[in-house]
Every structure is written in C-alpha cells, then in structure tokens.
C-alpha cells in the first residue's frame, strides 16, 4: 500500500528533525551552521567542536535512523511480513530527508551520512562492515571525509543489489526492484549533498580532515 510508504517516510522525517549537531552546538551557545562547512552534520561538528561532539552527533544521527526503522518494523512486520524491510528502508530514507532538509531550519541540515550508517546497521548489518572498511581506508589514505562518504554511498547501493539478488534481504521478490530504487535514492542524495565537495576534490582544493580542540572554533 502506498499509504504505508507515506507513513514510514513521514515517521522518518519527523525523527530526522532531531538535529543532534545543531542541538549540541546550541547547548554550547553556537549555531554549528555558522562554522566550518556550514552544515549541521557529524563531520562539521567534529571539525568545529572536537571528537566528543563529533561522536555524540554521529551516534545521535545514526540512532534516530535506527529508531525510525525499528518503529516501522514494529508497526508493519506482522501485517506485511514480505515488505516490512522495505518499509524500514522508507523510514530510514525519511530520516535522511528530515536530517538534510529540516523545515524549521530553512531546510539547511546535514548531509545524511551518519543517518545512512544507522540505516546500514539496522537494515542489513553485514553491509555496514564493508562500508566501514571503505570509509576508514579512504579517509586514512586521503584524509578526505567527503570522498569516503561518497564511496560509502556507492558501496551501500552496490551491496544492496548484490545481497538482494542473492536473496539475503528478507524482502519478497516482487519488492526487490523497489528496494533497489529506494537504495538508489540514498546514493543520489549523498552524492548531490556532496556536490560542492566533488567540485573541490576535482580542483584539488577540498579540505582534509582536521579536528579542532573542544572550544576552539573556526568561523566562516
């Protein structure tokens, strides 16, 4: 039913509105969007306020995606067992949309990578392991968090299709193509939100990862 998908998207969007980095910044009397890269995600919080802030933000953003997907499963798995995991994915997508485009912040949120990590861990944990290795390896080799994030989104989609074709996703075959389509939206959203980073990567002007000490702020 289309209504089930709309409900899951809406549920995820509402939970996605909980902007961990923005709230953490406000508790420290700053608007995180006025510093660093100007977004409210985990990477900018880490760069601006330090490791503790970055970790708290990552866990909060990943956690809200996991929560939305858990609620979708709770609401629908008995009535719709063959598509419950697909509905979970819709809830996770809604969370990314709420995180990236919060209406009360003039649609200026984060980039959705921490939320996507929460989706990976909740939807099919084995996918998260390879994505983690890709991210960690890329950042360690290049110090470009943006490049690691982009490659994770590609890895997520590639694994989704691969595991789906092998029958490991617990989704009925009739919903597999739709599952891939939703996964493609995650990938496109991540790449689109990193479009400025991609331009800087191509031109060689992208910022490499560096972390400020807590309380040492770098304003735009």
C-alpha positions as CSV (number, residue, x, y, z in Angstrom):
1,X,0.0,0.0,0.0
2,X,1.2,3.5,-0.9
3,X,-0.1,4.8,2.4
4,X,2.3,2.5,4.4
5,X,5.2,4.0,2.5
6,X,4.0,7.6,3.1
7,X,3.6,6.8,6.8
8,X,7.1,5.4,7.1
9,X,8.6,8.4,5.2
10,X,6.7,10.8,7.4
11,X,7.7,8.9,10.6
12,X,11.3,9.0,9.5
13,X,11.2,12.7,8.5
14,X,9.8,13.7,12.0
15,X,12.6,11.8,13.8
16,X,15.1,13.2,11.3
17,X,14.2,16.7,12.5
18,X,16.1,16.0,15.7
19,X,19.4,17.7,14.7
20,X,22.0,16.3,17.1
21,X,24.8,18.6,15.9
22,X,22.6,21.7,15.9
23,X,21.3,20.9,19.4
24,X,24.8,20.1,20.7
25,X,26.0,23.4,19.3
26,X,23.2,25.4,20.9
27,X,24.0,23.8,24.3
28,X,27.4,25.3,23.8
29,X,25.9,28.7,22.7
30,X,26.7,28.5,19.0
31,X,24.9,27.7,15.7
32,X,27.1,25.0,14.2
33,X,25.9,26.0,10.8
34,X,27.9,29.3,11.1
35,X,31.2,27.4,11.4
36,X,33.3,25.2,9.2
37,X,31.5,23.8,6.2
38,X,28.2,25.4,7.4
39,X,26.1,22.2,7.8
40,X,24.7,20.5,10.9
41,X,26.2,17.1,10.4
42,X,28.7,15.0,12.4
43,X,31.8,15.9,10.3
44,X,31.4,19.6,10.7
45,X,30.6,19.2,14.4
46,X,33.8,17.1,14.8
47,X,35.9,19.7,13.0
48,X,34.4,22.6,15.0
49,X,33.9,21.2,18.5
50,X,36.1,18.2,18.7
51,X,35.9,14.4,18.9
52,X,33.4,14.2,21.7
53,X,31.0,16.4,19.9
54,X,31.5,14.6,16.7
55,X,30.9,11.2,18.3
56,X,27.8,12.4,20.1
57,X,26.4,13.8,16.9
58,X,27.2,10.7,14.9
59,X,25.6,8.4,17.4
60,X,22.5,10.6,17.7
61,X,22.1,10.9,13.9
62,X,22.7,7.2,13.3
63,X,20.4,6.4,16.3
64,X,17.4,8.3,15.0
65,X,17.6,6.4,11.7
66,X,17.7,3.1,13.6
67,X,14.8,4.2,15.8
68,X,12.6,5.1,12.9
69,X,13.3,1.8,11.2
70,X,12.6,-0.1,14.4
71,X,9.3,1.6,14.7
72,X,8.4,0.9,11.1
73,X,9.2,-2.8,11.7
74,X,7.1,-2.8,14.9
75,X,4.1,-1.2,13.2
76,X,4.1,-3.3,10.0
77,X,6.0,-6.6,10.3
78,X,3.0,-8.7,11.4
79,X,0.6,-7.3,8.8
80,X,3.1,-7.1,5.9
81,X,5.9,-9.5,6.6
82,X,7.1,-9.6,3.0
83,X,7.6,-5.9,2.7
84,X,8.4,-4.9,6.3
85,X,12.1,-4.5,5.5
86,X,11.3,-2.3,2.5
87,X,9.1,-0.2,4.8
88,X,12.0,0.0,7.2
89,X,14.1,1.4,4.3
90,X,11.5,4.0,3.6
91,X,11.6,5.1,7.2
92,X,15.3,5.4,7.0
93,X,15.1,7.4,3.9
94,X,12.6,9.7,5.6
95,X,15.1,10.2,8.4
96,X,17.8,11.2,6.0
97,X,15.3,13.7,4.4
98,X,14.4,15.2,7.7
99,X,18.0,15.4,8.7
100,X,19.1,17.0,5.4
101,X,16.1,19.3,4.9
102,X,14.6,20.3,8.3
103,X,11.8,22.7,7.7
104,X,12.3,24.7,10.9
105,X,16.0,25.4,9.9
106,X,15.1,26.7,6.5
107,X,15.9,23.2,5.1
108,X,19.6,23.6,6.0
109,X,20.6,20.5,7.8
110,X,23.4,17.9,7.4
111,X,24.4,15.6,4.6
112,X,22.9,12.4,5.9
113,X,25.9,10.1,6.1
114,X,25.6,9.3,9.8
115,X,21.9,8.6,9.3
116,X,22.8,6.3,6.4
117,X,25.2,4.5,8.6
118,X,22.3,3.9,11.0
119,X,20.3,2.6,8.1
120,X,23.0,0.2,7.1
121,X,23.4,-1.2,10.6
122,X,19.7,-1.7,11.0
123,X,18.7,-2.9,7.6
124,X,21.5,-5.5,7.0
125,X,24.5,-5.3,9.3
126,X,26.9,-7.2,7.0
127,X,26.7,-4.3,4.6
128,X,28.0,-1.9,7.2
129,X,31.3,-3.8,7.7
130,X,32.4,-3.3,4.1
131,X,31.2,0.3,4.1
132,X,33.2,0.9,7.3
133,X,36.3,-0.5,5.7
134,X,35.8,1.6,2.6
135,X,35.3,4.7,4.6
136,X,38.1,4.1,7.0
137,X,40.6,3.1,4.3
138,X,39.7,6.1,2.1
139,X,40.0,8.6,4.9
140,X,43.2,7.1,6.2
141,X,44.7,7.2,2.7
142,X,43.5,10.6,1.6
143,X,42.2,12.4,4.7
144,X,39.1,13.4,2.7
145,X,36.0,12.6,4.7
146,X,33.8,13.7,1.7
147,X,35.4,11.2,-0.6
148,X,34.9,8.4,2.0
149,X,31.3,9.4,2.4
150,X,30.7,9.4,-1.4
151,X,32.3,6.0,-1.8
152,X,30.2,4.6,1.1
153,X,27.0,5.6,-0.6
154,X,28.1,3.8,-3.8
155,X,29.2,0.8,-1.7
156,X,25.8,0.8,0.0
157,X,23.9,0.7,-3.2
158,X,26.2,-1.9,-4.8
159,X,25.8,-4.3,-1.8
160,X,22.1,-3.7,-1.7
161,X,21.7,-5.0,-5.2
162,X,24.2,-7.8,-4.7
163,X,22.7,-9.1,-1.5
164,X,19.2,-8.7,-2.9
165,X,20.0,-10.8,-5.9
166,X,21.4,-13.5,-3.6
167,X,18.1,-13.4,-1.5
168,X,19.6,-12.2,1.7
169,X,17.5,-9.1,2.3
170,X,14.3,-10.7,3.6
171,X,12.3,-8.8,1.0
172,X,9.8,-10.6,-1.2
173,X,11.0,-10.8,-4.8
174,X,8.1,-8.6,-6.0
175,X,9.6,-5.8,-3.9
176,X,13.2,-6.2,-4.8
177,X,13.3,-3.6,-7.6
178,X,11.5,-1.1,-5.4
179,X,14.1,-1.8,-2.7
180,X,16.9,-1.1,-5.2
181,X,15.2,2.1,-6.2
182,X,15.0,3.4,-2.6
183,X,18.6,2.5,-2.2
184,X,19.4,4.4,-5.3
185,X,17.7,7.5,-3.8
186,X,20.1,7.2,-0.8
187,X,23.1,7.2,-3.1
188,X,21.9,10.1,-5.2
189,X,21.0,12.2,-2.2
190,X,24.5,11.6,-0.7
191,X,26.3,12.5,-3.9
192,X,24.1,15.5,-4.5
193,X,24.7,16.8,-1.0
194,X,28.4,16.5,-1.6
195,X,28.3,18.2,-5.0
196,X,30.4,21.2,-3.7
197,X,32.9,18.8,-2.2
198,X,33.1,16.9,-5.5
199,X,34.0,20.2,-7.3
200,X,36.7,20.9,-4.7
201,X,38.0,17.3,-5.0
202,X,38.3,17.7,-8.7
203,X,40.1,21.1,-8.4
204,X,42.3,19.9,-5.6
205,X,41.0,22.4,-3.1
206,X,39.0,20.1,-0.8
207,X,39.7,20.4,2.9
208,X,41.4,17.5,4.6
209,X,40.2,16.2,7.9
210,X,41.4,18.2,10.9
211,X,39.8,18.4,14.3
212,X,39.7,21.5,16.5
213,X,40.2,21.2,20.2
214,X,37.0,21.5,22.1
215,X,36.1,25.1,22.3
216,X,38.4,26.2,19.5
217,X,36.1,27.4,16.8
218,X,36.8,28.3,13.2
219,X,34.0,30.5,11.9
220,X,33.4,31.0,8.2
